[in-house]
Amino acid sequence: MEIKLEQSEVVLEQTRQLSSSTGEFRFVRVDGKNVEFRPGQFFRFVFKDNQGEFERSYSLCNQVMDVPYLDLLISKVESGRATELLFASEQGLTAHVTGPYGRLLVPEPLPKRLFMVATSVGIAPYIPMLTRLSPALKSKQVEVHFLYGTREHNEFVFGDVLEKYSEDHPDFHLSVCYSRVMPDEAREFEYQGYVQARLKNLDPDPKTDRVLLCGNPHMVDETYDWLKETGFGVKHVTREKYVFAKETRSKSRTSLTDEHKKLIAEKMKKYQS
Ligand SMILES: Cc1cc2nc3c(=O)[nH]c(=O)nc-3n(C[C@H](O)[C@H](O)[C@H](O)COP(=O)(O)OP(=O)(O)OC[C@H]3O[C@@H](n4cnc5c(N)ncnc54)[C@H](O)[C@@H]3O)c2cc1C
């Protein structure tokens, strides 16, 4: 079922540094309503800094559904406008959000094997999918290969969540691929190299399998080109590229109602007290 596009005002409630380059940011809806989205979707955020308003897209990495907050996993980009605003902010930063958007969803019907491939913060949209996939994994309706590419062990975020999930779901197979530095004592799911190489070794089959690709546009394009050579088409592969924003001004923003202004003022008072 399609979820209606909604606009809402949100306020930053908490932040958590996950690695030197990555943070988790929780924005709460000021109207207290639950955030409606399907696991894998993203929202457009309009922030305001000293140069004015600008828009950036972020996938939700919520581990819990039906809650009034949006959890984001964000990596720092040098001289990035959103990076500078977000990583310098604590509680109280406000934004206007629109969503949900995106077609990176759990395929229906489920395939024999589902390959979830991501680099860096491209794993964000897969986190809410884990809850959705749990019953199907437990009842052996699907086998999932989760391929996560990052530069080094320090940047392996959500490691505790993914390792616990692997233990609880024998048909969930985690592969972490380090493109730069391997840990001194690598575990059985840790590999040297790129996710593309690991995917090739797992020999996906277009007749029975489906692939989700998310993150670095170069990885997404390169992997998709290879998948096409092996017989996969647009129906078998869903891609989400974390491309940089070209335009910084929001076109779709509606002005705040008095009600929203009042709610934001109340939330801000809470954080300032
Ligand atoms: C559908 C979608 C979902 C997204 N979801 C997420 C998400 O969940 N988490 C997340 O962290 N990001 C996500 N992004 C990317 C995000 O929207 C921003 O582009 C990113 O946070 C950088 O914004 P910024 O304002 O800090 O940098 P900008 O001010 O936009 O960029 C500053 C400079 O850095 C360059 N640059 C921008 N991004 C990168 C990069 N990644 N690597 C190298 N150079 C770069 C730009 O070309 C520019 O020169 C998503 C993008 C899309 C399209």
The ligand as a Tripos MOL2 file, in Angstrom:
@<TRIPOS>MOLECULE
LIG
   53    58     1     0     0
SMALL
NO_CHARGES

@<TRIPOS>ATOM
      1 C1         18.0580    9.3080   -1.8440 C.3       1 LIG1
      2 C2         19.2510    9.7570   -1.0190 C.ar      1 LIG1
      3 C3         19.4040    9.2770    0.2730 C.ar      1 LIG1
      4 C4         20.5100    9.6650    1.0230 C.ar      1 LIG1
      5 N1         20.6610    9.1580    2.2720 N.ar      1 LIG1
      6 C5         21.7660    9.4650    2.9860 C.ar      1 LIG1
      7 C6         21.9770    8.8820    4.2830 C.ar      1 LIG1
      8 O1         21.1540    8.1050    4.8030 O.2       1 LIG1
      9 N2         23.1090    9.2390    4.9530 N.ar      1 LIG1
     10 C7         24.0370   10.1190    4.4200 C.ar      1 LIG1
     11 O2         25.0530   10.3900    5.0800 O.2       1 LIG1
     12 N3         23.8500   10.6660    3.1980 N.ar      1 LIG1
     13 C8         22.7380   10.3800    2.4850 C.ar      1 LIG1
     14 N4         22.5510   10.9630    1.2610 N.ar      1 LIG1
     15 C9         23.4820   12.0440    0.8330 C.3       1 LIG1
     16 C10        23.0250   13.3640    1.5000 C.3       1 LIG1
     17 O3         21.7850   13.7720    0.9410 O.3       1 LIG1
     18 C11        24.0330   14.5190    1.3000 C.3       1 LIG1
     19 O4         24.3610   14.6150   -0.0650 O.3       1 LIG1
     20 C12        25.2980   14.3220    2.1330 C.3       1 LIG1
     21 O5         24.9690   14.2960    3.5190 O.3       1 LIG1
     22 C13        26.3070   15.4720    1.8790 C.3       1 LIG1
     23 O6         25.6790   16.7020    2.1600 O.3       1 LIG1
     24 P1         26.5100   17.9760    2.6500 P.3       1 LIG1
     25 O7         25.5700   19.1390    2.6110 O.co2     1 LIG1
     26 O8         27.2370   17.6830    3.9190 O.co2     1 LIG1
     27 O9         27.6070   18.1440    1.4980 O.3       1 LIG1
     28 P2         27.4910   19.1550    0.2440 P.3       1 LIG1
     29 O10        27.5100   20.5670    0.7280 O.co2     1 LIG1
     30 O11        26.3340   18.7340   -0.5970 O.co2     1 LIG1
     31 O12        28.8240   18.8040   -0.5240 O.3       1 LIG1
     32 C14        30.0760   19.4560   -0.2390 C.3       1 LIG1
     33 C15        31.1190   18.9930   -1.2300 C.3       1 LIG1
     34 O13        31.4140   17.6100   -1.0370 O.3       1 LIG1
     35 C16        31.0890   16.8480   -2.2020 C.3       1 LIG1
     36 N5         30.4070   15.6670   -1.6650 N.ar      1 LIG1
     37 C17        29.1270   15.6000   -1.2230 C.ar      1 LIG1
     38 N6         28.8460   14.3670   -0.7190 N.ar      1 LIG1
     39 C18        29.9890   13.6400   -0.8600 C.ar      1 LIG1
     40 C19        30.3390   12.3070   -0.5620 C.ar      1 LIG1
     41 N7         29.4540   11.4470   -0.0120 N.pl3     1 LIG1
     42 N8         31.5970   11.8990   -0.8310 N.ar      1 LIG1
     43 C20        32.5000   12.7410   -1.3690 C.ar      1 LIG1
     44 N9         32.2300   14.0320   -1.7030 N.ar      1 LIG1
     45 C21        30.9960   14.4760   -1.4530 C.ar      1 LIG1
     46 C22        30.1750   17.7270   -3.0490 C.3       1 LIG1
     47 O14        30.3500   17.4720   -4.4310 O.3       1 LIG1
     48 C23        30.6600   19.1130   -2.6890 C.3       1 LIG1
     49 O15        31.7850   19.4670   -3.4540 O.3       1 LIG1
     50 C24        21.4620   10.5800    0.4850 C.ar      1 LIG1
     51 C25        21.2830   11.0770   -0.8150 C.ar      1 LIG1
     52 C26        20.1970   10.6680   -1.5550 C.ar      1 LIG1
     53 C27        20.0310   11.2100   -2.9540 C.3       1 LIG1
@<TRIPOS>BOND
     1     1     2 1
     2     2     3 ar
     3     2    52 ar
     4     3     4 ar
     5     4     5 ar
     6     4    50 ar
     7     5     6 ar
     8     6     7 ar
     9     6    13 1
    10     7     8 2
    11     7     9 ar
    12     9    10 ar
    13    10    11 2
    14    10    12 ar
    15    12    13 ar
    16    13    14 ar
    17    14    15 1
    18    14    50 ar
    19    15    16 1
    20    16    17 1
    21    16    18 1
    22    18    19 1
    23    18    20 1
    24    20    21 1
    25    20    22 1
    26    22    23 1
    27    23    24 1
    28    24    25 2
    29    24    26 1
    30    24    27 1
    31    27    28 1
    32    28    29 2
    33    28    30 1
    34    28    31 1
    35    31    32 1
    36    32    33 1
    37    33    34 1
    38    33    48 1
    39    34    35 1
    40    35    36 1
    41    35    46 1
    42    36    37 ar
    43    36    45 ar
    44    37    38 ar
    45    38    39 ar
    46    39    40 ar
    47    39    45 ar
    48    40    41 1
    49    40    42 ar
    50    42    43 ar
    51    43    44 ar
    52    44    45 ar
    53    46    47 1
    54    46    48 1
    55    48    49 1
    56    50    51 ar
    57    51    52 ar
    58    52    53 1
@<TRIPOS>SUBSTRUCTURE
     1 LIG1         1 GROUP 0 **** ****
